[in-house]
Amino acid sequence: MDRIKTVNGDESLAVSTPRYTPDELLSKEWLLTNSRGGFSASTVIGCNTRRYHGLLIAALNPPANRIAGLSNCLETVTCGDQAIALSTFEFDHTLHPHGYEYQVSFRKDLGVHFDYELGTAHLTKSIYLLPDSDIAAVVYDFSDVCEAMEFSVRPFAAMRDFHALQNERTVFKAELSDPGTIFVKTHNAGDGVLTLRCEQMHFQNDPQWWHRFFYRVERFRGQDCLEDVWSPGRFVMQIDRPQRIVLWAALTKEAPPVGLDAMDIDVVIDALRLSQRELLAACDPHDTFSRHLFLAAGQFIPERTIRNETTPTILAGFPWFLDWGRDTFISLEGLCLCTGRHETAWGVLKTFAAAVSEGMIPNRFDDYGNEPHYNSIDASLWFVHAAFAWLKTVGDSSRFSATLLPAVKWIMESYRRGTRFGIRTDVDQLVTGGDANTQLTWMDAKCNNICFTPRYGKAVEINALWYSNLCHLADYYKDRQTENARFYADLAEQVAASFALAFWNEEAGYLNDCVLPDGTPDVSLRPNQIFAVSLPYSPLERPHQRKVVAAVERELLTPRGLRSLAPSDPRYKGRYFGPQGNRDAAYHQGTVWGWLIGPFVEAYLKVHNHSNDAKRKCRTRLTPLYRHLEEEACIGSISEIFEGDSPHAPRGAFAQAWSVAEVLRAWQLIHR
């Protein structure tokens, strides 16, 4: 991976493609996003390896109801009787054509760029996603042209729910508007209208089904992996001099977008550059790692419309997650507060505060609408934590007290007295909840009615959050209302005493993971205990804090984050692959989670008094994740999970909000 500067000063991440084998290139992905929850993604050689890959995936009900519109394009250059196909597809384990053989590099900055040497010309293919609409621009820049040639582009339309796959039974309809514009629809009106426009090229009607595109990542995940994709025809023109060609693709609910015929690619690039400068406004221009993290952070923050009001939200990850309450408020500090986007953080907090029900915030919104789902014990506590983090950072106590404090108090009082799923405080003032059939904590894998990590009763991180939030309230009221301050301080003191009795495992030298309703402790060595040290207020005495950090460091720390279970545990699973049941069984039974490096770094710095040596060690521990961001999986972002066994291959969602957020927060903790 070479870090370069383009002519206009946009910092890029680059891959010299001839250095790698085809399999290595197919494991490197890229992602572009917009403010609607739409995106564009594929591999660095343009070969789709997932059902979620495509040049334009649009959100018809932002950020939900995502439709894969333009799947890919076949580009062909013909000189005399020689035809060179520049694309790369995979069919039944066979790559065809071999366009990657002509590719010399891949770059990602404001868009993504594929550089080809054709012998008779140099071609740069660029893809840009417009910031605020579901429109993609595919730009072809020909230079050093020394021989006349025909250039053709055959677009492939998927026009399906992005979770699904297409097949030849679907009825497609194409309407030619003018020689350079075509509208593509299916018999299902819910798939929207795909508009393809290229004013420099002439469209030739030639509808074709291309069968059995093979998606290797889907196969690895034990899912259906073959798809048929339809093409309405091809755009054609002659090239005999340097030329820039722009193919516009837009996906809308019904009518074609207004103004597509007046689009100017230079204006689009300027808008993207302005958006990037805004993302980097609070970043140290000399800190390259921070710059890349700031840019990655911006990809997870689109907008959602609730009750006719448009508001920012945080998507948990790409390519398949939407906004989840837990992920949102674990991520908010890193994505928004650490990047100076305080008003964005406020918008997110305000939206969820308005959605509190029975003292709980939504754990997620529906994939196809705005309906909230309330099925988490920790999301509401993370909301309280994030609300106080916002207050500490911004210092706006008037807005906090008017809008956030009522939701905070409602949550805390509901958890004390009781709410959904049996969530309440026990006689020892510790929070308990759930049963053997529920998965309410972040370790929530469940398949075929099997909960693989049944952490019901009193979970260690839930009660660490409970204690820390009580201390926040006591501190908030300290100079405002003596009676409330005393109430929360007394309750926190009781919780701290009970916490030590319930969770400290003297024989093992670390914290139990949870305590079942009958009082039986789960002595599994898991990373959840790190929050009892990392959170702003710890219920543990200093010696116990040090022992917790030492145990986690010894048994769970890897170069990619923390394992979800110690390898010495007989239930440990070091690999993550196969059908959903297999993957869910391994999801929290040894799989490494990158986001946990944040609380680990914070806890490590705490128990070592933020010494220079501790900071140096933590900086070293983040280096592998920096290399991962530059070179592996999704170039410019950080994966959701990694395998527990070395070499800790990246798995799950290829770009995860809390992974980026917590690495960024940890980096700033080290350099603060």
C-alpha positions in Angstrom: 0.0 0.0 0.0 1.4 3.4 -1.0 0.0 6.6 0.4 0.1 9.3 -2.3 -0.9 12.9 -2.9 -2.9 13.6 -6.0 -2.5 16.8 -8.0 -5.3 18.6 -6.2 -4.1 17.6 -2.8 -6.6 14.9 -2.0 -4.9 12.2 0.1 -5.4 8.8 -1.4 -4.9 5.2 -0.4 -3.4 3.2 -3.3 -3.0 -0.4 -4.3 -0.4 -1.4 -6.9 -2.5 -4.2 -8.4 0.3 -6.2 -10.2 1.9 -6.9 -6.9 -0.9 -9.2 -5.8 -2.5 -12.4 -7.0 -6.2 -12.3 -8.2 -7.3 -13.9 -5.0 -5.6 -11.3 -2.9 -7.1 -8.5 -5.0 -10.6 -10.0 -4.6 -10.2 -9.8 -0.8 -9.6 -6.0 -0.9 -12.8 -4.0 -1.1 -13.8 -0.3 -1.3 -16.8 1.7 -0.1 -18.4 5.0 -1.0 -21.4 6.3 0.9 -23.9 9.2 0.7 -26.1 11.0 3.3 -29.1 8.8 2.5 -27.7 5.5 3.5 -27.0 4.6 -0.1 -23.6 3.3 -1.1 -21.3 1.9 -3.8 -18.9 -1.0 -3.1 -16.9 -3.7 -4.8 -13.3 -5.0 -5.0 -10.2 -3.1 -6.1 -10.4 -4.9 -9.5 -14.1 -4.2 -9.8 -15.2 -7.8 -9.5 -18.3 -8.2 -7.3 -17.7 -10.9 -4.7 -20.9 -10.2 -2.5 -24.6 -9.7 -3.2 -24.1 -6.4 -1.5 -21.6 -5.2 -4.1 -22.7 -2.8 -6.8 -22.0 0.6 -8.3 -25.2 2.0 -7.0 -27.2 0.7 -4.0 -29.9 3.3 -3.2 -32.0 3.9 -0.1 -35.6 4.4 -1.2 -36.7 5.1 2.3 -33.5 6.7 3.7 -31.6 5.1 5.2 -33.7 1.9 4.8 -35.2 -0.1 2.0 -32.0 -0.4 0.1 -32.1 -1.5 -3.6 -29.2 -2.8 -5.6 -29.7 -0.8 -8.9 -26.6 -0.8 -11.1 -24.6 -4.0 -10.4 -21.6 -3.5 -12.7 -20.4 -2.5 -16.1 -18.6 -4.4 -18.9 -16.1 -2.0 -20.6 -14.6 -3.1 -23.9 -12.0 -1.4 -26.1 -11.8 -2.5 -29.7 -8.8 -1.7 -31.9 -9.2 -3.2 -35.4 -9.9 -6.9 -34.8 -8.6 -6.9 -31.2 -11.2 -6.5 -28.4 -9.9 -5.8 -24.8 -12.4 -6.4 -22.0 -11.4 -4.2 -19.0 -13.8 -5.7 -16.5 -13.4 -8.8 -14.3 -16.3 -11.0 -13.3 -16.4 -14.4 -11.7 -18.6 -17.3 -12.9 -18.6 -20.6 -11.2 -15.1 -20.1 -9.7 -13.8 -18.9 -13.1 -12.6 -15.3 -13.7 -13.8 -13.9 -17.0 -12.8 -11.6 -18.6 -9.4 -10.9 -17.2 -9.5 -7.1 -17.2 -7.3 -7.0 -14.1 -4.4 -8.0 -16.2 -4.5 -4.5 -17.8 -5.0 -2.7 -14.5 -1.9 -1.1 -12.9 -3.3 0.5 -9.8 -6.4 1.2 -7.6 -6.8 4.5 -5.7 -9.4 5.8 -3.2 -9.9 9.4 -2.3 -13.0 11.4 -3.1 -14.0 8.5 -5.3 -12.3 5.3 -6.4 -10.1 5.1 -9.4 -8.9 2.1 -11.6 -5.9 2.8 -13.8 -5.4 0.7 -17.0 -2.6 0.6 -19.5 -3.9 -0.6 -22.9 -0.9 -0.1 -25.1 -2.8 2.2 -27.4 -4.0 4.5 -24.5 -4.2 5.0 -20.8 -7.6 4.8 -19.1 -8.6 5.9 -15.7 -12.1 4.7 -14.6 -13.4 6.6 -11.6 -16.6 6.1 -9.6 -18.1 8.9 -7.5 -21.2 8.8 -5.4 -23.1 12.1 -5.1 -23.2 13.3 -1.4 -27.0 13.9 -1.1 -28.7 11.8 -3.7 -28.7 8.2 -5.0 -26.7 9.1 -8.1 -23.4 7.5 -9.1 -21.1 8.8 -11.8 -18.8 6.4 -13.7 -16.1 8.5 -15.3 -13.8 7.3 -18.1 -10.7 9.4 -18.7 -8.7 8.4 -21.9 -5.2 9.9 -22.2 -2.1 9.1 -24.3 -4.4 7.9 -27.2 -2.2 6.8 -30.1 -4.7 4.8 -32.1 -8.4 5.1 -32.9 -10.6 2.6 -31.1 -14.3 1.8 -30.3 -15.3 2.0 -26.6 -18.4 0.3 -25.3 -20.0 0.1 -21.9 -22.6 -2.5 -21.1 -24.4 -1.8 -17.8 -25.8 -4.6 -15.7 -29.0 -4.0 -13.7 -29.8 -5.9 -10.6 -32.9 -4.0 -9.5 -33.6 -6.0 -6.3 -33.6 -5.8 -2.5 -29.9 -5.7 -1.6 -30.3 -8.7 0.7 -31.7 -10.8 -2.1 -30.4 -12.2 -5.4 -31.7 -11.8 -9.0 -32.8 -14.5 -11.5 -33.9 -14.6 -15.1 -37.6 -15.0 -14.2 -37.8 -11.3 -13.3 -39.4 -9.2 -16.0 -37.4 -6.2 -17.0 -38.5 -3.2 -19.1 -36.2 -0.7 -20.7 -37.4 2.6 -22.2 -35.1 4.8 -24.4 -35.7 8.5 -23.7 -33.1 9.8 -26.2 -30.0 8.3 -27.8 -28.0 8.6 -24.5 -30.6 8.0 -21.8 -32.5 4.8 -20.8 -34.9 4.0 -18.0 -34.9 0.5 -16.5 -37.7 -1.0 -14.4 -38.9 -4.4 -13.2 -42.5 -5.6 -12.8 -42.1 -4.8 -9.1 -42.7 -1.1 -8.7 -41.0 -1.2 -5.2 -37.6 -1.7 -7.0 -37.7 1.9 -8.3 -36.5 3.3 -11.6 -32.9 3.1 -12.7 -31.9 5.9 -15.1 -28.7 5.5 -17.1 -27.5 8.5 -19.0 -24.3 9.1 -21.1 -24.7 12.1 -23.5 -21.4 11.4 -25.2 -22.3 7.9 -26.2 -25.0 6.3 -28.3 -27.1 3.6 -26.8 -27.6 0.3 -28.7 -30.6 -1.8 -27.7 -29.3 -5.3 -27.0 -31.1 -6.9 -24.0 -29.2 -9.9 -22.5 -29.4 -12.0 -19.4 -26.0 -12.9 -18.1 -26.2 -16.0 -15.9 -24.5 -17.5 -12.8 -22.4 -14.6 -11.6 -20.5 -16.2 -8.6 -20.1 -14.4 -5.3 -17.3 -16.0 -3.4 -17.9 -14.3 -0.1 -21.5 -15.5 0.0 -20.2 -19.0 -0.6 -17.8 -18.7 2.3 -20.7 -17.5 4.5 -22.7 -20.6 3.5 -25.3 -18.6 1.6 -26.7 -18.7 -2.0 -23.9 -17.4 -4.2 -25.1 -17.4 -7.8 -27.0 -14.6 -9.6 -28.4 -13.8 -13.0 -28.1 -10.1 -14.0 -29.8 -8.3 -16.9 -28.4 -5.8 -19.3 -30.5 -3.5 -21.6 -27.8 -3.0 -24.1 -24.6 -1.0 -24.5 -23.4 2.5 -24.9 -20.9 2.9 -27.8 -18.6 5.7 -29.2 -15.4 6.1 -31.1 -12.2 7.3 -29.3 -9.4 9.0 -31.3 -8.1 11.6 -28.9 -8.0 12.3 -25.1 -11.6 12.1 -23.9 -13.6 12.2 -20.7 -16.9 10.2 -20.7 -19.4 10.3 -17.9 -22.1 7.6 -17.3 -24.7 8.7 -14.8 -26.7 6.2 -12.9 -29.7 7.3 -10.7 -32.2 5.2 -8.7 -35.4 6.8 -7.7 -38.8 5.6 -6.4 -40.8 6.5 -9.4 -40.0 9.3 -11.8 -36.5 9.8 -13.2 -34.5 12.4 -11.3 -34.8 16.0 -12.3 -31.7 17.7 -13.7 -29.7 14.6 -14.5 -29.1 16.0 -18.0 -27.5 19.1 -16.5 -25.1 17.3 -14.2 -21.5 18.5 -14.2 -18.9 16.0 -12.9 -16.5 18.8 -11.9 -19.3 20.4 -9.7 -19.8 17.0 -8.1 -16.1 16.6 -7.4 -16.0 20.0 -5.9 -19.0 19.2 -3.7 -17.3 16.0 -2.5 -14.1 17.9 -1.8 -16.0 20.5 0.3 -17.7 17.7 2.2 -14.4 16.1 2.9 -12.9 19.3 4.2 -15.8 19.7 6.6 -15.1 16.2 7.9 -11.5 17.0 8.4 -12.0 20.5 9.9 -11.1 19.4 13.4 -8.3 17.0 12.4 -4.6 17.5 12.8 -3.4 17.9 9.2 -0.1 16.2 10.0 -1.7 13.1 11.6 -2.3 10.7 8.7 -4.0 8.0 10.8 -6.4 10.5 12.3 -7.2 11.8 8.8 -8.1 8.4 7.5 -10.2 7.6 10.6 -12.0 11.0 10.4 -12.9 10.2 6.8 -14.0 6.6 7.7 -16.1 8.0 10.5 -18.1 10.2 8.2 -19.3 7.3 6.1 -21.5 6.0 8.9 -23.6 9.2 9.5 -26.5 9.6 7.1 -30.0 11.1 7.7 -33.3 9.5 8.7 -36.7 11.1 8.5 -39.0 10.5 11.5 -42.3 12.2 11.9 -41.5 14.5 8.9 -38.3 15.6 10.6 -34.9 14.9 9.0 -32.2 14.1 11.5 -28.7 12.5 11.6 -28.3 8.9 12.6 -25.5 6.4 12.8 -25.4 3.2 10.7 -23.8 0.3 12.6 -21.9 -0.9 9.6 -21.7 -1.7 5.9 -22.8 -3.4 3.9 -25.9 -4.7 5.7 -26.5 -2.9 9.1 -28.8 0.0 9.7 -28.9 2.2 12.8 -28.8 0.2 16.0 -29.2 1.9 19.4 -26.4 0.1 21.1 -23.9 0.6 18.2 -25.0 4.2 17.8 -24.2 5.2 21.4 -21.0 3.2 21.7 -19.9 4.9 18.4 -21.2 8.4 19.1 -18.2 9.6 21.1 -15.6 8.5 18.5 -17.5 9.3 15.4 -19.0 12.6 16.4 -17.4 14.1 19.6 -13.8 13.1 18.8 -14.2 14.6 15.3 -15.8 17.9 16.4 -19.2 17.1 15.0 -21.0 18.1 18.1 -24.3 19.2 16.5 -24.5 15.9 14.7 -24.1 14.1 18.0 -26.9 16.4 19.4 -29.2 15.5 16.5 -28.6 11.7 17.1 -29.2 12.0 20.8 -32.3 14.2 20.4 -33.8 11.7 17.9 -33.4 8.7 20.2 -34.5 10.7 23.3 -37.8 11.4 21.5 -38.2 7.6 20.8 -37.9 6.5 24.5 -40.7 4.0 25.4 -41.2 2.5 28.8 -37.8 3.8 29.8 -36.0 2.2 26.8 -34.5 3.6 23.6 -34.9 1.5 20.4 -32.3 -1.1 19.8 -32.9 -0.7 16.1 -35.2 0.7 13.4 -36.8 -1.6 10.9 -35.0 -2.4 7.6 -37.9 -1.2 5.5 -39.4 1.7 7.5 -39.1 3.7 10.7 -40.7 1.3 13.2 -38.5 1.1 16.4 -37.7 -2.2 18.0 -37.1 -2.4 21.8 -35.1 -5.5 22.7 -31.9 -4.5 24.4 -30.8 -4.1 28.0 -27.7 -2.1 27.3 -28.6 0.3 24.5 -30.5 2.6 26.9 -27.6 2.7 29.3 -25.2 3.5 26.5 -27.5 6.3 25.6 -27.2 7.8 29.1 -23.4 7.4 28.9 -23.3 9.1 25.5 -25.6 12.0 26.7 -23.1 12.8 29.6 -20.2 12.5 27.2 -21.9 15.1 25.0 -22.5 17.3 28.0 -18.8 17.0 29.1 -17.6 17.8 25.6 -19.9 20.7 24.7 -20.9 22.0 28.1 -24.4 23.1 27.1 -26.2 22.2 30.3 -29.4 24.1 29.2 -30.0 22.0 26.2 -29.0 18.9 28.1 -31.4 19.6 31.0 -34.3 20.5 28.6 -34.1 17.7 26.1 -31.8 14.9 27.3 -32.2 14.8 31.1 -35.9 13.8 31.1 -35.0 10.8 28.9 -32.0 10.0 31.1 -34.0 10.1 34.3 -36.9 8.1 32.7 -34.4 5.4 31.7 -32.7 5.2 35.0 -35.9 5.2 37.0 -37.5 2.5 34.7 -34.4 0.3 35.1 -34.7 0.8 38.9 -38.4 0.0 39.1 -38.8 -2.4 36.2 -39.5 -2.4 32.4 -39.7 -4.8 29.5 -38.0 -8.2 29.6 -38.0 -8.2 33.4 -35.3 -5.5 33.4 -35.2 -4.1 37.0 -32.9 -3.7 40.0 -32.7 -6.6 42.5 -32.6 -6.2 46.2 -28.9 -5.6 46.0 -29.6 -2.7 43.6 -27.8 -4.5 40.7 -29.7 -4.6 37.3 -31.0 -7.9 36.2 -33.1 -8.9 33.2 -34.0 -11.4 30.6 -34.2 -15.2 30.6 -32.7 -18.2 28.9 -34.6 -17.4 25.7 -33.6 -13.8 25.3 -30.5 -12.1 24.0 -30.5 -8.6 25.5 -26.8 -7.8 25.8 -24.4 -7.0 22.9 -23.5 -10.7 22.9 -26.8 -11.4 21.2 -26.2 -14.2 18.7 -29.3 -16.4 18.2 -30.2 -18.9 15.5 -33.0 -21.5 15.4 -34.1 -20.3 18.8 -30.7 -21.1 20.3 -29.0 -18.3 22.3 -25.3 -19.0 22.0 -24.3 -16.7 24.9 -27.3 -16.7 27.3 -26.2 -13.8 29.5 -29.4 -13.3 31.4 -29.6 -12.2 35.0 -26.9 -9.7 36.1 -24.3 -9.1 33.4 -21.1 -7.5 34.4 -20.9 -4.6 31.8 -24.6 -3.8 32.4 -23.9 -3.2 36.0 -20.7 -1.3 35.3 -22.7 1.0 33.1 -25.5 1.3 35.7 -22.9 2.3 38.4 -21.1 4.8 36.1 -24.4 6.4 35.0 -25.6 6.8 38.7 -22.3 8.5 39.4 -22.8 10.8 36.4 -26.2 11.8 37.8 -24.9 12.3 41.3 -22.1 14.6 39.9 -24.6 16.5 37.7 -26.8 17.3 40.6 -23.9 18.0 43.0 -24.1 21.8 42.6 -27.8 21.9 41.4 -30.0 19.8 43.7 -28.5 18.4 46.9 -31.3 15.9 47.5 -31.0 14.3 44.1 -27.2 14.3 44.3 -27.4 12.4 47.7 -30.0 9.9 46.3 -27.9 8.9 43.3 -24.6 8.9 45.3 -26.1 6.6 48.0 -27.5 4.3 45.3 -24.2 4.2 43.5 -22.4 3.3 46.8 -24.8 0.4 47.3 -24.2 -0.8 43.7 -20.4 -0.7 44.2 -20.6 -2.8 47.3 -22.9 -5.3 45.6 -20.9 -5.3 42.4 -17.8 -6.5 44.2 -19.6 -9.2 46.0 -21.4 -10.5 42.9 -18.7 -10.3 40.3 -15.2 -10.4 41.9 -13.8 -13.9 41.5 -10.9 -14.1 44.0 -9.8 -17.5 42.9 -9.6 -16.6 39.2 -8.4 -13.0 39.8 -10.9 -11.4 37.5 -14.6 -10.6 37.2 -17.4 -13.2 36.6 -19.2 -12.5 33.3 -22.7 -12.6 34.7 -24.7 -14.0 37.6 -27.8 -16.1 36.9 -31.1 -15.4 38.6 -30.4 -18.3 41.0 -27.1 -16.7 42.1 -24.9 -19.0 40.0 -21.9 -17.1 38.6 -20.8 -17.5 35.0 -17.0 -17.6 35.5 -16.2 -17.3 31.7 -13.3 -15.1 31.0 -14.8 -12.6 28.6 -13.9 -9.0 27.7 -17.2 -7.5 29.1 -15.4 -7.0 32.5 -13.1 -4.4 30.9 -15.9 -1.8 31.2 -15.7 -2.0 35.0 -12.4 -0.3 34.6 -12.7 1.8 31.4 -15.9 3.7 32.1 -15.6 7.2 33.7 -16.6 5.8 37.1 -15.4 2.3 38.3 -17.1 0.3 41.0 -13.8 -1.5 41.6 -10.9 -0.8 44.0 -7.6 0.0 42.3 -6.0 -3.4 42.9 -8.9 -5.2 41.3 -8.8 -2.8 38.4 -5.2 -3.8 37.7 -6.0 -7.5 37.9 -8.9 -7.2 35.4 -6.7 -5.4 32.9 -3.9 -7.9 33.4 -6.3 -10.9 32.9 -7.8 -9.4 29.7 -4.4 -8.5 28.4 -3.0 -12.0 29.1 -5.9 -14.0 27.7 -8.0 -11.9 25.3 -5.8 -9.2 23.7 -4.8 -9.8 20.1 -3.3 -7.4 17.4 -6.9 -6.8 16.1 -8.8 -6.2 19.4 -10.1 -8.4 22.2 -11.3 -12.0 21.9 -14.9 -12.6 23.1 -13.9 -15.7 25.0 -10.5 -17.0 26.3 -8.9 -19.7 24.1 -8.6 -21.9 27.2 -12.4 -22.2 27.4 -13.7 -25.5 25.9 -16.4 -23.5 24.0 -13.8 -21.3 22.3 -14.1 -21.2 18.5 -11.1 -19.7 16.7 -12.6 -19.6 13.2 -15.6 -17.8 11.8 -17.1 -19.2 8.6 -19.9 -21.2 7.0 -23.7 -21.1 7.3 -25.4 -18.6 9.7 -25.7 -21.2 12.5 -22.0 -21.9 12.4 -21.1 -18.2 12.3 -23.5 -17.3 15.1 -22.1 -20.1 17.3 -18.7 -18.5 16.9 -19.7 -14.8 16.9 -19.1 -14.3 20.7 -17.2 -17.5 21.5 -13.7 -16.4 20.6 -14.2 -14.1 17.7 -12.1 -10.9 18.0 -14.0 -7.6 18.1 -12.0 -4.5 17.0 -14.2 -2.0 18.9 -13.1 -3.5 22.2 -9.6 -2.1 21.7 -11.1 1.3 22.7 -12.1 0.3 26.3 -9.0 -1.8 26.7 -6.7 1.1 25.8 -8.6 3.4 28.1 -8.5 0.9 31.0 -4.8 0.2 30.4 -3.9 3.9 30.5 -6.0 4.3 33.7 -4.3 1.6 35.7 -0.8 2.7 34.4 -1.5 6.4 35.3 -1.3 7.5 31.6 2.4 7.1 31.7 4.5 7.7 28.6 5.4 4.0 28.6 1.7 3.0 28.7 1.0 5.3 25.8 3.8 3.9 23.8 2.6 0.4 24.3 -1.0 1.3 23.4 0.2 3.1 20.3 2.0 0.0 19.2 -1.1 -2.1 19.8 -3.1 0.1 17.4 -0.5 -0.2 14.6 -2.0 -3.5 13.2 -5.4 -1.9 13.0 -3.9 1.0 11.1 -2.3 -1.5 8.7 -5.7 -3.2 8.4 -7.3 0.1 7.5 -4.8 0.8 4.8 -4.3 -2.7 3.2 -7.0 -5.2 4.1 -10.7 -5.9 3.7 -12.3 -2.5 3.0 -9.6 0.0 2.1 -10.0 3.0 4.3 -12.2 1.4 7.0 -12.1 -1.2 9.8 -13.9 -4.5 9.8 -16.6 -5.6 12.3 -14.8 -8.8 13.6 -11.7 -10.9 13.1 -11.1 -14.6 13.6 -9.9 -15.6 17.1 -7.0 -17.7 15.8 -4.0 -16.2 14.1 -3.6 -14.5 11.6 -7.0 -13.1 12.8 -8.5 -12.8 9.3 -11.1 -10.0 8.9 -14.7 -11.2 8.9 -18.3 -9.9 9.2 -19.3 -6.4 7.9 -16.3 -4.9 6.1 -16.8 -1.4 7.6 -18.1 -1.2 11.1 -19.0 2.1 12.9 -17.9 1.2 16.4 -14.6 -0.4 15.2 -13.7 3.0 13.5 -15.1 5.0 16.4 -13.2 3.2 19.2 -9.9 3.0 17.4 -10.2 6.8 16.8 -11.2 7.4 20.4 -8.3 5.3 21.6 -5.9 7.1 19.3 -6.9 10.4 20.8 -6.7 9.1 24.4 -3.1 8.2 23.7 -2.2 11.5 22.2 -4.3 13.7 24.5 
